[in-house]
């Protein structure tokens, strides 16, 4: 049987839908024999039609009725607008939906299901919120303005960055927002397109470098940098995109002079130990990683005012760079990972910078205390997450010199010594007890645990005449090392 509503139709098989003729009720509905003799006589020669009575199995009928209603009540199709190849594209096209009342549908199906022409039911038309009128406002408004002309950014040396009309779709999008479209302008995408040409007008700042290969001082010249200040360049950019004029602008540049110039390098001396520190007691695999990172960092120069980043300087520390799997601390217990042990180098470098009077920009102590390090004066690192950074606040450049002998790692900052540094430990307090932990797997290492505690360290910096320049106290809280049982 067919059920129609508006331009849509659905079908069902009465037998499968729990709909059937109630024969007893139908016969009963035929009425009784008339007492009128004429009516009785004519009944031998004529017939009259009666409506059949229906029986409904609600348990079977209900899901079929829901299906029919769903098929006859499609939601309105909301329009979509986008820019495609420099043209305005409407996809999907808006389309009316309709709604069929559930009660009226049931009444119609149960009463008319045997009609040869099928079942007819009324439907209420539902219009899309984002219909033709809203689409036209976008087409005639923001979309038309966005495609009115290319956007050109004038750079240095006669180089222009251009967002052509046929690439405007990468920058401008129209997002449904209630009863309208919201126009979004992606400044990052615009920057990427513009930088395809304007990137050539930028120069990366390069400080002078010094090497002592073969005992001879060799200088790689410095180079001043220049970069585009994209925040300033693209200030008010959305307004430009959605206007019919103001389609050209000038790139704003920032000059970045080298902080360690060729002239400074030629005059620089690295004859004095500004700060140094040594640690030992590491495992063989950790030692391999410490040796490798020491090779990479050895010879690095930190110019006055510059900040040294261990993660930034070494870059990735994976097997491709010569690092191996070794011990790390993971969630408070011992584990293994490629590059493990580099935290010992970080601690050694941190202390060398500490005694050189460098400014502590970023350092993170271990989660629990490791006895081979000075309490409250150590650092861990993790690629991409935890870094060690210090700033050279002196007026002289320093050169990081590393020495690895298989048992110890030493780091010295060489340059011109201008300060003396003293470290005062504040003792230990607020002890906390270790908790048991059961682990499994090949990397599990049993441990008897250790107490946690709080400690402090005070750094006192004095000039070479003994005058105090600064005094700073840092407090560190160590978690208890868990008692690990392996199963």
C-alpha positions, 0 to 999 in steps of 0.5 A, a space after each residue: 500500500 502507498 501512503 502519500 503526503 505532498 510530493 513524497 510517498 512511502 509504502 508498507 505491506 499490511 500483513 507485515 505491518 500488523 494491519 488486517 480486516 476484522 471480519 467479525 466486526 465487519 459482518 456485525 457492521 452490516 446491520 440486521 434484516 429490515 422489517 420493511 417488506 419492500 426493503 426485504 424484497 429489493 435486497 434479493 436484487 441489489 447490494 450495498 457497500 459497507 466499510 471493512 473494520 480493521 484490526 491493528 497489532 500495535 506492537 508491529 504497527 508502531 515501528 512501521 508507522 514511525 518509519 512511514 512518518 520519518 520518510 514523509 517528514 524530511 527536514 528542510 535542507 539548509 543552504 551552504 555557501 562557499 567560494 570555489 575557484 573564484 566563484 560563489 558556490 551554493 552547496 547544498 541548495 536550500 530545500 523545503 521539508 515537510 512535517 506529518 502529524 503522527 496522530 493524523 497519519 495513524 488515523 488515515 492509515 488505519 481507516 484508508 489502507 484498503 482504498 485502491 488509490 492508497 492513503 492520502 495525508 496532509 503535510 505541513 511545509 517547513 522552510 529552511 532557516 538558511 534559505 534563498 533570502 539568506 544566501 542572496 545576502 551573502 552572495 551580494 555582501 561578504 562573498 562579493 566583496 571577498 572576490 572583488 579583487 586580489 589582496 596584495 601585500 608589498 614587501 621589500 626589494 619589490 617583492 609582493 605577496 598576493 592572495 589571488 581571487 581563485 585562492 580566496 576560498 582558503 581564507 574566507 568561509 561562511 559558517 552557519 550561525 543561527 538564522 544567518 551565515 557568519 563570515 570567518 577570515 583565516 589570517 593564518 591561511 592568508 599569511 601562509 599564502 602571502 609568505 610563499 613570495 614574501 618569505 624570500 624577503 626575510 633573513 634569519 638572524 645568525 650570530 657569529 660562531 667560533 670554533 677551535 678546530 686544530 687549535 686555531 680560532 675560526 669565526 663564522 661571520 654574523 648576519 643581521 636578521 629581518 622578519 615580517 611582523 605578521 601581527 602588525 601587517 595583518 592588523 584589521 585584515 578581516 576588514 580588508 578582505 570584506 571591503 571592495 577597496 583597501 586591497 593593498 597594504 605594506 608588510 611591516 618588518 622587524 630588524 633583528 641585529 645579530 647580538 654576537 657580531 663578527 667584530 665581537 667574536 674577533 675581540 671575544 676571549 674565553 680564557 676564564 672559567 665563569 662557572 663550572 660543575 661536574 657530576 658522575 655515577 651514571 649507567 653505561 647507556 645513560 653515559 652514551 646519551 650524556 656523551 652525545 648531548 655533550 658533543 652537540 652542546 660543546 662550543 655553543 656560544 651564548 651572547 650577552 642578552 641571549 637565552 640558551 635553550 637546551 632543547 632548542 639547541 640540540 633539536 630532536 634526540 632520537 635514535 637517528 641522532 645517535 641516542 639510545 634507550 636508557 633510564 628515565 623517571 615516568 610517573 614517579 618510578 623508573 622506566 626506559 626511553 630513548 635519550 634517557 640520562 640527558 637530565 644528568 647533563 641538564 643538571 650539570 649545565 644548570 649548575 655551571 650556569 648557576 655558578 656563572 651567575 646566569 639568569 634562570 629562565 626555565 628549569 624543572 627539578 625531578 619529581 623525586 630526589 636523586 642522591 647524586 645531585 645537589 638537593 634543590 639544585 638540579 634539573 630534568 628535561 624532556 624533548 618537546 615538553 620540559 626545557 632548560 633555559 638560562 639567559 646571559 645577563 653579563 656584558 660578555 659572551 660565554 662559551 659552553 665547554 663540555 668534557 666527558 671521560 666515561 665516568 663523569 661529565 663536566 660543563 664549564 662556561 668560559 669567558 670573562 669572569 665578573 661575579 662570584 656565586 655562593 650557594 646556601 642550602 636551607 636543609 630538609 623538612 616536611 618529610 613524606 613517606 613512600 607508598 607501595 606500587 606494583 608494576 609489570 612488564 620488562 621495564 619494571 625495576 624494583 625499588 625500596 623507595 625513599 622519603 620525600 621532603 622539601 628543601 631550599 637553595 639560596 643563591 648569592 651573587 657578588 661582584 669581584 670586590 665582594 659586594 652583594 648584587 643579588 640574593 634569591 631563594 628557591 624552594 623545591 618539593 620532592 615526592 617520595 620515591 615509591 616502593 616498587 614491586 614487580 610481578 
